[in-house]
Amino acid sequence: MRLPEDGAESLGAHVEGPFLNPTKNGIHSVGSLREANTIEDVESCYGRANINPAASTDGRIPVRMMTAAPELGSMTALIPELCARGIVVSIGHSEATYEQASAAVAAGAGMITHLFNAMRPLHHRNPGIFGVLGIAEHRPRPFFGVIADGIHLHPTTVTIAYHAHPEGFILVTDAMHMVGLPDGSYQWTNGAQTNNIVKVGSKLILEGSDKIAGR
């Protein structure tokens, strides 16, 4: 019922994948990633009743946000349909150019997942995804998540992002289930395989790599 007197509760699930660019997979298993060319491809992945209000018993869906790479498959063309279903489409884990990211925002993408991490870096001739926070082409500017932990981003980078679009700035913890646990190696289910994540202080690294796994 989502009554305020009952306390806080989840507004829905954020599904980060599997429609991600394999070159910007982060710690996601490349073998689990895929492309979507039709809305049916997305429904078969998440379950139709989970992303289609017309297919759910009460008209509500648990998936309310999804991160995707707009340059893959027909994802940009699918954004309007996903938005019409009440799902926030967020650009992330992506090699999108400024032009591709702008097209995704114009189609309705309203969010960027952990800005600067797992995406094409800012370049002076093509600002990439970061460029859509500007207003040069008068496009709507999306909200964006920032992991301001001193590990994922340099403090100066956080400041630059904030000043680019203060109203869109959202702090993200990127916390994993190891929060508060002692340092050590912890198992983590990653697609069809099991990996270990090494915790040292507040820094988490995928075992056998230098990839940040969260905090």
C-alpha positions in Angstrom: 0.0 0.0 0.0 3.1 2.3 0.4 1.7 4.1 3.5 4.2 6.6 5.0 3.4 5.5 8.5 4.6 1.9 7.6 8.1 3.3 7.1 10.4 3.2 4.1 10.2 0.6 1.4 11.5 -0.1 -2.1 10.0 1.8 -5.0 11.1 -0.9 -7.3 14.1 -2.8 -8.8 16.9 -1.3 -10.8 18.2 -3.9 -13.2 21.7 -3.2 -14.3 22.1 -5.4 -17.3 22.3 -7.6 -19.2 21.9 -5.1 -22.1 25.4 -3.7 -21.6 28.4 -3.2 -23.8 30.8 -6.1 -23.3 33.8 -3.6 -23.6 32.4 -1.7 -20.6 31.2 -4.7 -18.6 32.8 -3.7 -15.3 32.5 -6.9 -13.2 29.5 -8.2 -15.1 30.1 -11.6 -16.8 30.5 -10.9 -20.5 28.9 -14.3 -21.2 25.7 -13.1 -19.7 25.4 -9.9 -21.7 23.0 -9.6 -24.7 21.4 -7.2 -27.1 17.8 -6.3 -27.6 16.2 -5.7 -31.0 12.6 -5.9 -30.0 10.6 -5.2 -26.8 9.9 -9.0 -26.7 13.7 -9.5 -26.2 13.5 -7.3 -23.1 10.4 -9.1 -21.8 11.9 -12.5 -22.3 14.9 -11.5 -20.3 13.1 -9.9 -17.3 9.8 -11.7 -17.5 6.8 -10.0 -19.2 4.8 -9.4 -16.0 7.8 -7.7 -14.4 8.1 -4.9 -17.0 4.6 -4.8 -18.6 1.8 -3.4 -16.5 -0.8 -4.9 -18.8 0.6 -8.4 -18.0 0.7 -8.0 -14.2 -2.2 -8.9 -11.9 -2.5 -5.5 -10.3 -1.1 -3.2 -13.0 2.1 -2.6 -11.1 5.6 -3.8 -12.1 8.6 -4.5 -9.9 11.2 -3.3 -12.4 11.2 0.5 -12.4 14.6 1.3 -13.7 17.0 -0.4 -16.1 20.6 0.4 -17.2 21.4 -0.2 -20.8 23.9 0.7 -23.5 21.9 2.6 -26.0 24.3 2.0 -28.9 23.6 -1.8 -29.0 20.9 -3.5 -30.9 17.7 -1.4 -31.1 17.8 -0.2 -27.6 17.4 3.5 -28.4 14.3 2.7 -30.4 12.9 0.7 -27.5 13.3 3.6 -24.9 10.0 5.3 -25.6 8.0 2.0 -25.0 9.9 1.3 -21.8 9.3 4.8 -20.5 5.6 4.5 -21.4 5.5 1.5 -19.0 6.9 3.6 -16.1 10.4 2.4 -16.4 13.3 4.9 -16.1 15.9 4.1 -18.7 19.5 4.9 -17.6 22.5 5.0 -19.9 25.4 3.0 -18.5 28.1 0.4 -19.2 28.3 2.0 -22.6 30.6 3.0 -25.4 28.0 5.6 -26.6 29.3 8.6 -28.4 27.9 12.1 -27.6 25.6 11.7 -30.6 24.3 8.3 -29.5 23.8 9.4 -26.0 22.0 12.5 -27.1 19.7 10.3 -29.3 18.9 8.1 -26.2 18.1 11.2 -24.1 15.9 12.6 -26.8 14.1 9.2 -26.9 13.4 9.4 -23.2 16.4 8.1 -21.3 16.3 10.1 -18.0 19.3 8.9 -16.1 23.0 8.0 -16.3 24.3 5.2 -14.2 27.5 5.9 -12.2 28.7 8.7 -14.4 32.3 8.3 -15.7 32.6 4.7 -14.5 32.2 1.9 -17.2 31.7 4.3 -20.1 33.6 6.0 -22.9 35.8 8.7 -21.3 35.3 12.5 -21.9 37.2 13.6 -25.0 37.6 17.1 -26.1 36.3 16.3 -29.6 33.6 14.0 -28.5 32.4 14.5 -24.9 30.6 11.1 -24.9 27.9 10.5 -22.4 29.1 13.3 -20.1 28.3 15.7 -22.9 24.5 15.3 -22.6 24.8 17.2 -19.3 25.5 20.3 -21.3 22.8 22.5 -22.9 24.4 23.4 -26.2 21.7 21.6 -28.2 18.8 22.4 -25.8 18.1 18.8 -25.1 16.6 17.7 -21.8 19.4 16.9 -19.3 19.2 13.6 -17.5 19.8 12.9 -13.8 23.0 11.1 -13.1 24.5 8.9 -10.4 27.9 9.7 -8.9 29.8 7.3 -6.6 31.6 10.0 -4.5 33.7 7.6 -2.3 37.2 8.8 -3.3 37.8 5.4 -5.0 35.5 5.4 -8.1 36.1 9.1 -8.8 38.6 11.7 -8.0 37.1 14.5 -5.8 37.7 17.1 -8.6 35.8 14.9 -11.1 32.9 14.9 -8.7 33.0 18.6 -8.5 33.1 19.0 -12.2 30.1 16.7 -12.6 28.1 18.6 -9.9 28.7 22.0 -11.5 27.7 20.6 -14.9 24.2 20.0 -13.8 23.6 20.5 -10.0 19.9 19.7 -10.2 20.6 16.2 -11.7 23.3 15.1 -9.2 22.4 11.9 -7.3 24.7 10.3 -4.8 25.1 6.5 -5.1 26.7 4.3 -2.5 27.5 1.4 -4.9 27.4 -0.7 -1.7 27.6 -4.5 -2.0 26.4 -7.1 0.5 29.9 -7.1 2.1 29.3 -3.7 3.8 30.4 -3.9 7.4 32.0 -7.3 7.1 35.7 -8.0 7.9 38.3 -7.8 5.2 38.6 -11.0 3.1 37.4 -12.8 0.0 33.7 -13.3 -0.5 31.8 -15.4 -3.0 29.6 -13.6 -5.5 27.2 -15.1 -8.1 28.0 -13.6 -11.5 25.7 -14.9 -14.2 26.3 -18.6 -14.6 29.5 -18.5 -12.6 30.7 -17.8 -9.1 33.5 -15.2 -8.5 35.2 -14.0 -5.4 35.3 -10.3 -4.4 38.2 -9.2 -2.2 37.4 -6.6 0.4 40.1 -4.4 1.8 38.7 -1.6 3.9 36.0 0.1 1.9 37.4 -1.0 -1.4 36.1 -4.1 -3.3 38.0 -5.7 -6.2 37.0 -8.6 -8.4 39.6 -11.3 -7.5 42.3 -11.8 -10.1 41.7 -8.3 -11.6 42.0 -4.6 -10.9 38.3 -4.0 -11.5 36.4 -2.1 -8.7 33.4 -4.2 -7.6 31.8 -1.6 -5.4 32.3 -0.7 -1.7 
